[in-house]
Amino acid sequence: MKESAAFVIVDLETTSPSVENGGRIIQIGMTFVKNKKIVEHFDSFVNPAQPIDKKIQQLTHINPKDVQDAPFFEEIAPSLQALLKGQIFVAHNVNFDLPYLNAEFLRVGLPELDLQAIDTVQLAQILFPTAPGYRLSDLTSYLDLPLVQAHRANADAEATAYLMLALWQKAQSLPEKTKRTLLSVDWGLIRQSQEFLTMAAKSKGSFADDAKVPLVVETVERRALRHRQPNKKKKSEQKRLPYPVKAAEKVALFGRFLDLDAKRNRLMNQVHRLLNGSQHELSVLQPAPQIKKTLSYLLPLFFMKGRKTNWLLSDDLSLIVHQKQLLKDLNERLPEHSLRFASLYQPSGYLDEQKFRSAIKRARNKGGTFWQAQILVWLSETPTAAFAELPRGIRAHPDLKEVAADAQSESFQAAYQAAKQADVVISTYQTFFAWGKKLNQDQGQKEKPAVILEKPFGLQKAIQNSLGLTLPLGFYQDQVAKLADQAAQLPAKARGVWQVNLHNWSVACQKIDRTLSEKEALKSGKAILDRLIALEELAEKADFSTKLLGFELNEKRAKLSWLAAHQEVLKRAFWTIEDEKKQQDLTFAVKEDVVYQKYFLKQLSQLLVIASFYPEELKHFLLDVPKGVIQQDTVEWEKSDDDPKLPAVLSAERNEDKQIQAVFAAGRKHFLFVVEDFASVKHWYYKLSNHYGDQYVVYAQDLSAPLKKAAWQASGEERSILVVTPDYIQELFEQSIPIPEVAVLPRANRYLKKEALQLLVVAMLKNPQSLLLGTLSQKQLRSVQNRLFVLNSGRRLAKVDQLKVK
């Protein structure tokens, strides 16, 4: 494939996904690219000679009137073949558009096209590994490319042409070392996509200024600056500003950047007082839902006296990204204070470049896997090599563990050194439990650190995950058996050391059974891990295939050693056996309250917890503190008559369906249905699809996608319905997923817990356009009535005009 080749970017809109099933083209769009420029367009409606399904009309906005006077495919087919001859065929999901077009040509008696073809989906996945998604609309938004009217063939073809040029620029801009490695491996890409990748990477020509992709330019500039030493600003106590106590002082300093009212100002001042206190304090704050909490505790950090390190802890990676961006913005606005901040994760949360290079070396002979190509490009851009920067899909890839760092790896050590120099460390609970005490010692701080928790909902679970552990004995047995088979093929002299270690493993296994006490289980578990670590080290030397990972085994061994030395935190050791899966797990559970009181709070100077809502169980857990910790009164949401309230429609079971119909008639765009269980999810998914599928794209938890993915997919549509179980409500607080515009709770009086309802209402108060529709019991209603504005007294049917967006 040559740089001077002619490319045609094609998009089809059709009545059905398959020609064999009667599908026909209703629109074809083509954009022609030559010499890195868009040179021509072609588009035409096509009469399918059949009805267009309402769902297709809703998706494409193409109706029967648009195509009734359009040519039939057989009329334009010869012209299409002439236009496409000699071109390289490009499409976003090329294995749909090209086979579909060829099937139509065959149907009308013309030969198939024999063209080189490339797929922009796969190329985007490799060259833009941190994109939020790979639908055309996701990528055009991410790259700031024009997409005038999605799901119209002419608009999609033009947008895909811009995307292809962006891919070309990105490949051309990669560092030479990355290019050489990327082009040395067969990635098994669709059709001629890898040939395009090779051509684009080797391309030397320039792009017109108006065609350059801002994100690519920014990436190149950031890469050039990455290895330069930044100019360190000297702190000057004379130039440091005093903390602005009054709201007017803060507004004068920050202007429009700071959205401030009296309540938010009081919250900031309270955080400032707490963080600068000299006593061992706990403060649990509950501001109003509308108050933007993150900036409210970040701003006071810039006016600390500098005696201690501050930790921001969360297991929500999107919140960590948000915190880092706000700290960066504040640093630019407060250069006199120059707050140093860094993120820190567990060692296994970073890439070990040496392990990855070894994996790429093997891939040159065997062929590469897709995630390796993505990591290769990402590695040329990332300043930290932290997996947290990657999208969830790549982060969750099981093979990523094979190239994860350990405590000695360069990437983790670099992150740890940055954290040592930081005033603020942004991290996860698990990292703090593992490294917080050591980092404070290495920093030489006289005072213990202060910790801020914005989303405390995962704290108890994090304690269990951080200090408790599970030994998958069935998995270990299976892996050892496979290693034994490989060792049996070794020469007699080399088998000796294996026989000894396999015997030691067998002896250790024989000593572990379900009757062991907790103390005996700890001892036996350590013996099991010791034997496994020895076998894994032998396997690595012999280059045997195994799924045993040394860093994981050592992490578990360290946990067991800690539990053995702190047995007061061990709740119990228990077996879980699934005969069908031949899975045996030995789990060590810890006492979350003991860990919190003795090994978390005592490690801190101050703890600030901030959330708009606390379940009762969590509130009791947080406030149960040992002697010596001064417990500040919990500051709850200060209610007043002018506080925003959530518009709500209360239905009775007898009129629920009519009320739901009225809400849809009001033209609302995004609906969330929270239903009792998975059987109810299926029932409502098919019911809503049948009634409203013509106007709305319907998603359902664990039917169309896992919960979080389905939530984000639904939010990306122009009109959507999402059907979920109450798990969504917990995820709404623990992880960042979209707040619904309209939440419908059918038959909620039968199943929805009071605290789940409170969580949902508090979250929806953040969206001024939110509306709640539910069949609630009197008990449920009393728990949230001070936060609701009921539109229909007496549960009468609310009128459509009442339900429209104001």
N, C-alpha and C positions, 0 to 999 in steps of 0.2 A: 504494500500500500504506500503510495507516494503522497507527499505533502501537496502536490499540485492536483490531486485527484478531485473529481467532482462528487459532491455528496447530495443526496436527496433525503430530506427528513420527512417522514410520512406518519400521519395519524389517521385512523379510521374511527368513525362512529357507526355502530351496527345495531341491528335489532336483536341479536342473540350472540353469545360467545362462539358459536360454531356454525359454519356453513352447512355441515353435514346434518345438523339439526334444524335446518331451515332458515338460518340467519342470513341477513342481507346487509350490505353497506347502505347507510343513509347519508353519509357525508365523507368525503375524502379531502384531506388537506395536505399540501406538499410545500416545503420550503427548500430552496436550492442554495447550497453553499459552495463557493469556489474561492480559492486563495484566501481563506480565513474570513470571508465576508459573505453575508446574505445577499444574493444577487437577484432572486426571483421568487414569486409565490404562485401557487395554483390551488384553487379550492372549488369544490362543486358539491351541491346537494345531489343525492342519487335517489330516484324513485324505487323503493324496495318492492313495489307491487304487492304489499301486504300491510296489515295494520302495524302500528308502532306501539309497543307495550307502554302503558302509562308510566311505569318505573323508568323506562328509557327516556321518555319525554321529560320526566322530572329531572333526570340526571343531566341530559344533554341540552334541554330547552329546545329540542327540535320536535315540532308537531307535524301532523299530517298535512297542514296547509303549506308548510315550508317545502315539502317534497312532492306535492301533487303535480306540479308542472315541471319538475326536474327531469333530466334524462334518465333512462334506464341504464343499468351498468353496461349492458351489451352495446349501447350506443357510444359510450365514451371509452370503452376498454381499449380499442386500437390506439386512440390518442394517448391513453395512459401508458401503454407499453412503449410508445415512441418517446415519451418524456422520460421514462425510467431507464431506457436503454443506456448502458455504459456508466450508470451512476453507482455509487456505493450507497446501499440502502441503510438508513438509520431510523431507529424508532425507540421509544421508551417502552420496553418490553417487546423486542423485535420478534420473538417467537410467537407473538399473537398477530401482529400486523402483516408480516410478510407471508406466513402460511395462509392467512385468511384471504389476502389479496390473490395469491396464487390459486387458491381453491375457487375463487370467483372467476378467474381467467379460464380455468379448466371447465367450469360450469357452462361458460358461453362459447367454448370451443377454441380457445386460444392457448398457446403453450405457456407453461410456467416461466417465471422470470428466473434466470440463473445469475444472481448478483451476489457480490460480496455484501455482507451485512454486519452491522455492529449494534450493540445494545447499550443504551445510555444508563439503564438501571444498574447493571453490574459495574460499569465504569465509575458511576457516581459512588457506589458503595465502597469502591477501592480508593478513589481519589479524594473523596470527602467523607472520611470515616466517622467524623463527629457530627454529621448532619442529623437533625432531629427525626428525619424520616426520608423515604425515597420515592414517595408519590411525586408526580410532577409538580403539584401545588406546593408540597413541602420544600422541594429543592429550589423552585423559583423564588419562594419567600426567603429561604435561607441565604441564597446568593444574590438577592435583590435583582432578579431578572424579570423582564416583562411577561405577564400572563394576563391578557385582557379578559378572556371569558373561558374559564376552564370547562373541559368536556365538550368543547366545540373543536372539530378537527382542524380548522385553519388556525385557531389560536393555539392549540396544543402543539401543532407542527412547528409553528414559529417559536414557541417557548422552548421546545426540544432542540431547535437549531441553536438558540442562545445557550442552552445547557451544553450542547456538544462543543461549542466554542469555549465555554468555561472549562470543560474537562480538558480540552486541548491546552489551554493556558496553564492549567494546574499541572498537567503532566510535564509540560515544557519547563515549568518553574521549579521542579523538584531538584534537590541537591544532586550533584553528579553521582555521589556514592549511592544514594537511594535509587537513582535511575538504573545504575549498573546492576544492583541487586534485584530490583523489580523486574528487569528485563531478562535476568538469567534463569528465571523459574517459569515453568509452564503452570499457569493458574487454572487451566481448564475452562476458559471463558467461552461464552456462547459465540458460535460462528467465527467471524473475523475480528472480534472485539480486542483480542490480544494484539493483533497486527496493528490496529489503530493505536493502542497504547504504546507500542514500540515506535510507531511513526511519530506520534505526538511528543513523546519523551525526547526523541532525537531531533525534533524540529528546531530550526534556528531562526526562522523568520519572526518578525514582530507583528503585534496586533495594533489595530487602530486605537487611538486613545479612547474614543467613545465606545469601543467594544470591550475594553478591559474590565474584568470583574473585580469590584472593590475588595471582596474577601480574599481573592488570590493575591492582589497587590499588597494587602495588609499582612498576609501570611509571609510573603517574601521579605517585607520590611521587618517584621517581628523576628524572623529567622536570622536576618543579618545583624540585628541588635542583641540577639540572645547571649552571645558569648563575650560581649563587651562589658567591661566593668562599669557599673553605674556610678555617677558622681555622688558620693556620700555627703548628705547635707549635715552640717554641724548644727547640733542643737544649741540654741542660745536661750538661757533662762530669761534674759532681759526681753527677748522678743516674744516669748510665749504669752498667749492671751489668757486672761482669767476666764473661768467658766462663766458663760452668760446665763445668769439665773432667770432673768425676765424673758418672757416670750418675745418682746420687742427687740431685745438684744440678739436673740438667736436669729430672728428674721432679718435684722440688719446685717448679720454676718453671712447668712446663707441664701437670702433672697428666696426665689421661687423653688429652689432645690428642697426647701424644708416646708412641708405642708403642716402647719402648726396651729393648734388651738389650745385652749386653757388646759384641757384634760391631758393632752399629749405633753405639754410643757411640764405639768406636775409629775407625770410619769418619768420624764427625763431627769428631773431634779431629784426624784427619789432614788433612781438608779445611781446617779452621781454620788449622793450621800452614802449609799450602801457600799459602793465599790471603794470609796475612800475611807471607809470606817476602819478602826483598829481592832474591833472585836470580832470574835468568831460568830458570824451571823448567818441565819437562814431567812430569806424573804421570798414568799410565794405571792406573786402579783397576778391579779386578774383584771386587766384593762378591758374596756369596752371593745366589742368586735371590730368596730370601725377604725380603731386606733392602729396605725401602722407600727407594729411592735419592734421590728428589726432595727430600724434607724433610731428608735427611742432608747435602745441600750447601746448601740454602737457609738453614737455621738459622745456620750459621757466618757467613753474609753480614751478619747483624745485629751481629756483633761485630768487624767490620773496623775498621781504624784510619782509614779514610776518605781514603786518599791517592790512590785510583784508582777508575775505573769498572769494574764487572763486567758482562760480557755473558753471557747464557744463550742459546746458539744451538741451534736445531733446525728441521727442516723438517716436524715433526709438529705441526700446529696444535692438536690436542687436548692435547698435552703443554704447549704454551704457555699454553692456558687453565688447565690444572691448576697450572702454576707461578704464574700470576697470582693464582689463588684462594688458594693456600697462603701466598704473600707477604702477601696481604691479611689472612689469619687471623693470621699471625705479627705483623703490624703492630699488630693489635688487642691482642695479648697482650704486646707489648713496646713500649708507648707511649714509653718513655724513649729508645728507639733510632730511632724514626720513619724507617725506611728508605724512601727515595723510589724508586719503580720505574715504568717505562714500557715499552710495546711499540712497536716501530718496524719498518715494512715498506718495501718499495720504493715509490716514488711511485705506480706503477701499481697498487699494492695498496690504494689509497684512492679514494673517490668524489670526483669534481670536481662540486660542487653546481651550479656555473654551467652546465656541460655538461649535467647532468641536467635542470635547469630548461628548457634549450633543447629537449631531447628531449621533455619533457612538453608544451611549447608546440606542437610539431609534432603530438603525439599528440592534442591537442584537435581538430584538423582531420581527421586521418587515422584516429583510433582508436588506443587504446593497446595495448601488448603486456603480457602477464601479469607478466613480471619487473619492469616499470616500476612497477606497482601495489605489488608487494612491496617494492621499494626505497623507494618513497614513504613507506610506513608505517615501515619500518626506519629511515629517515633521521630520523624524528621522535623516535627512541629512542636511537640510537647516540651515545655520547660521542666517538667517534673517526672514524666513517665509514670504518673499515678493513674491506675485503671479507673478511678472515679471520674476522670475526664471523658471517658468513653460512654457511648450510649448503652443503655441496659442490655440490648441484644448482644453486643460484643462482650460486655462485661460478664454475661452469664454463660459464655461459651465454655464448656467443660475443659477443653484443651488448653485454655489460657493458664490454668494452674501449673502446667508443665514449664512455663517460662516466667513464673512468679518469682519475685525476689525473696531473699531471706535477710536476716538482720545484718549480714556482712556485705550485702550487695551495694554497689556504688549508688544506685538510685535511692535506696532507703537512707543510706548514710548521708547523702546530699540533703535530703529532705529533713533529716534529723538535725543536721548542722544548721540549716536555715531556721528550724524551730528553736534551737538553742539561742539564736540571736533575736528572736521575736518578742515583741511586747504582747502580742495576741496570737494564740495558737488555735486554729480552727480544726476541729477533729471530730471523730466518732467516739461513742462511749467505750467501745472495745479497745481502741487505741489508748484512751486515757487510763483505763484499768491496767493495761500492759506497760505503758511507758511514762505515765504522768509523774510518778514519784521519781524515777531515774532522771527524767528531763529536768525537773526542778532542782535536783542535786547537781546535775551537770551545769546548770545555769549559775549555780552559786548564789541563788536567791536567799535572802535572809527570811523572807516571809513565804508562807505557803501560797499557792495560787488561788485566784478567785475563779469561779466557774459560773457560766451563764447557760441556762437551758431554755431555749425558746419553745421547743416541742418536747415536753417531758413524757409523752405518752408511751414511748418505747423504752423507758428507763428500766423497768423491772425485767422486761424481756431481754434487754441488753445485758443486764447483770447475769442472767442465766446463761446467755450465749457466750459471754466473755469468760466466766469462771467455771461454769458447768461444762460438761462435755459428754459426747457419746462415742463409744468404741464400736464400730460396725464389725463385729467378730465374723459374721458370715462372709462379708466382703473380704476380710483379711484372709480367711481360710481359702477362699477361691483364688486370690492372688498368689498365695504361697504355693498352692497346688500347681499353678501355671509356671511359677519359677522353678519348682522341683522338676517339672517335665523338661524345661529348658536345660537345667543343670545336668540332667541325665544324659544329655548329648555331648557333654564335655569329656575330654580325655580323662583317664583314670586318676592321674596325679592332680588335676584341677578339681575333681569331684570331692576330694577329701574334705576341704574346708566347708564346702556346701553341705556335706553329710552331717558334719558337726553342728552347724548352725540350724539345719532343718530338724535335727534331733532335739536341740535346745528349745526350738519353737514348739515341738510336739509336747515336750515335758511341761512347758509353761501353760499350754492349752489344757492339759489334763488336770491342772491344779485349780482351774477356774470353773465354778458351777453356780447354780442358782441358790445354793444354801449359804454362800459366803456372807459374812458380816460386812458392813461398810469398810471397816479397817482392813479386812482380808481382801476385799474387792480392790481397794486402792493398791495394795501390794501386788496382787496378781495382775492388775491392769498395767502397772509399771513394768512388770516382767514381760508381759505380752509386747508392749511397745519397744522395750529394749531389744527383744529378739527381732522384731520387724525392722527396726532401724538398722540392725546388723545385716539383715537380708537385703534391704534396699540398697545399702552401700555396696554389697557384693554385686547386686544386679547392675548397678551403675557402672562399676568397673568392667563387668563382663558385657556391657551393652545389651542386656536382656530387656525384653519388652515387659513393662509392668505399669500398673496404674497407681502403685504405691508412690507417694511423694514425700521425700525426706523432710521438707520444711513442715508439712502438716503433721507428720509423726512426731517431730521434735516439739512442735507447739503443744500437742496433746500430752507429751511426756512432761513438759514444763508445767502444764496445768495440774496434772496429777501430783507432781512433786509439791506444788503450792498447796493443793488440797490436803495432802498428807501432813504438811506442816501447820495447817490451819483447819483442823478437823471440826472446829466449832461452827464453821459455816456450811458444812456438808449436811444437807437435808436427808438424803437417802441415795442408795445405789439400787437400781432395779433393772430387770431384764424385759426386753420386748422381743417377742418371737413371732414371726409370720411364716408359718410352715409352707404356704403356697409359694412365696418368693425365696424360701430357704434363707431367710434373713434373721440374724440374731444380733441384737444390739444390747450393749451394757451401758447404761446411762448413769451419770453422776449428777444429781441435782443439788443446787445450793440454796441456802436460805437468803432470799433477796433482801429481807429487812436487816439481817445481821450484816451482810456485806455493805449495805447502804450506810448503816450507822457506824460501823467500826472501820471499814476500809475505804469508804468514799468521803463521808463528811469530815472525818478526822484528818483527811489529806488536804483539806481546803481551809482557806481563811474565810471566804464568804461564798455562799451559794445563792444565786438569784435564779428563780424559776418564774417564767412568764408565759402565760397562755390565756386565751379568752374564755376557756372553760376547762374545768377539772372534774372528771368522774369522782364520785365520793371515795371510792377505793384508792384511787391515786392520791387524792388530797390527804387522806389519813396516812398513807404510806410516806408521803413527803414530810408531813408535820410530826411524825413520830421520831424525835431526835434525842440523842443522849444528853446527859448533863454536860454543861460546858458550852453548849451551842445556844446562843441567844436567838430565840424564835420571835421574829417580828410578826405582828398581827398580819394575817392574810388581807391584802388590800383587794377587795372585790370591785367589780364594775360599779361605778357610782351612777346610779340610775337617776334620771330626771325626766320631767315631762316632755322635753324636746328631743329625747333620744329617739333615733330612728327605730321603727318597728317593722317587722316582716309582714307584708300583706299575706293574709291567709284566707282560704275558703274551706270551711268545715262542712263536710258532706255526711249524710247518713247512708247506711248500706243500701237502702231502697232507692236512693237517687244518685248514687255514686257514678254510674255509667253516664247519666245525663250531664252531670257536672263536668266529667272528663271531656265529653263532647263539646261543651261550652268553652272550655279552656283552649281546645284545639281550634274552635271557630274564632277565637280571639286573635289568631295569627301568631301565636308564640312560636319561636324558632327552635328552641332546644328543651327537650323534656327528659327528666330522670324519673323512672319508675322504680321504687324500692319495694320489693315483694318478699314474701316470707322465706322461701327456700328455692332450690334449683328446679324443682317440679313447677313451682309458680313462675319462675323465670321463663321456662319453656312455654307455659300456658300463655303468659302475657306477650312474649315475643311473637308468637304466631297470631295471636289476636290483634295486636297492634299492627303487625305487618299487613294483615288482611284489610284492616280498616283504614290505615293511614300510610301504607307503604308507597302509595303513588306520590305523596307529597314529602315524605320524610324517609331518610335512611335509618334503618332500625338496627341497633347493635344490642347484643346481650352478653352478659358475663358468662364466660366459659362455653358459650355457643359460637359466637363469632370470634372471640379473642379472650385472653385472660383479662381480669378485671381492669388493671391499670391501662393496658393497651387499648381496650375497648373504650375506656373513658376518654382518652386522648383522641382516638379516632372519631368518636362522636362529636367532640368539641371542634374538630377541624372541618366538619360538614356545614353547609349553608343551613340545612334543617336536619335535625336528628332526634332520635329517641334512643335512650339507653336504658336497658332493663337490668337491674342488679339485685343482689341480696343485701342485707344490712351490713355485710363486710365492707361495702363501699364507704359507709359512714365513718368507720374506723380509719380506713385508708385516707379519707379526706383530711384527717388531722395528722396522721403519722407520716404520710407522704403527700407531696404536692400534686393533686389532681384537680381538674377543673371544678369550680363551684357551679352548681346547676342554675339555670334560669328559672325553670319550673320543676319543682319536685312533687311527684304524685305518690301518695302513700295509700294504696288501695287496701282496705280491710286492716289497716294498721292497728286498730283497737284489739285485734286478736293476737298479735305477735310482737309488735315493736316495743322494745324496752324503753323506759322513760329516759335513761341517760343517752341512749342512741338518738332519740328524738331531740333532746337538748343539744347534742353535738351538731346535728344537722341544722337546727335553727340558728345557732351561733355562727356556723360557717356561712349560711345563706345571707345573714345580715351584712356581710361584707360586699354583697352584690346588690346595688340599689334597684335592679330590675327583677330581683327574685320574687317568686310567688310560690306559696306552699298550698297544696291541695291534699287533704287527708281526712280519713274517717277515724277520728280520735275518740278515745274514751274520756270521761270526765277527769279521771286521774291523770291521764297523759296531758290533757289540756291545762290542768292546774299547774303542771310543772313548767309550762312555757308561756302561759297566757300573758305575763307581763312583758313579753318580747314580741307579741303578735298583735297585728291590727286586723281584726276579723271583718271581712267584707260582706258577709251574709249572716245577719243575726238569725237565730232560730234554725240554722242549717237549711234555710230555704235556698233554692237554686239561685246562684249569682248570675246576673245578666252578663252577656258577652262584652258589652262596653266596659264593665267594671274590671274585666280581666285583661284588657289590652295594656301594652306598655305605655306608661304615662310620659 
